[in-house]
Amino acid sequence: MSKTNKNRKIMETYYKSISNGDFDKVTSLMDKNVKFHIIGESPFSGCWEGKENVYGVLVPAVVASLDQNTVVFAENWKIMCADDERVTGLMSAEGKSLNGEIMDQTYCHIFKIEDSKIIEVYEFMDTAQNEKTLNVENLNGHSGEIGPMKF
């Protein structure tokens, strides 16, 4: 199997695992030093470095903002393109936040993959919707490294 096809399979597994709520599988696809670059200027935005920060602070803060009885992540997803180093995909999310706001989000991701592990993620979405639906207090004072997205 070519490297491009391996990268595509990794990302198919990533999106399927998110859709199934299998975050153990999702985190197993990540390098321990993964970097998440999230567009925008909110405390959820910026560069989040390391699996511990991404899955120990950022993701739990997002999830804690949402009504788990209504939220569906990655019900729809699509790999747009793949090569030997990167994969670009789209993913949906919908439901309600705990403050009653409706979330109807589309994410665009650019993943960088090395040695069959995701080492970097660039995430683009409707940041105004995030500000309406996500509770900053769930970050407990943490935030990404704010500033322009670095690439």
Buried (B, 14 or more C-beta within 10 A) or exposed (E): EEEBEBBBBBBBBBBBBBBEEEBEBBBEBBBEEBBBBBBBEBBBBBBBBBBEBBBEBBBBBBBBBBEEEEBEBBEEBEBEEBEEEBBBBBBBBBBBBBEEBEBEBBBBBBBBBEEEBBBBBBBBBBBEBBBBBBBBEBBEEBBBEEEEBEE
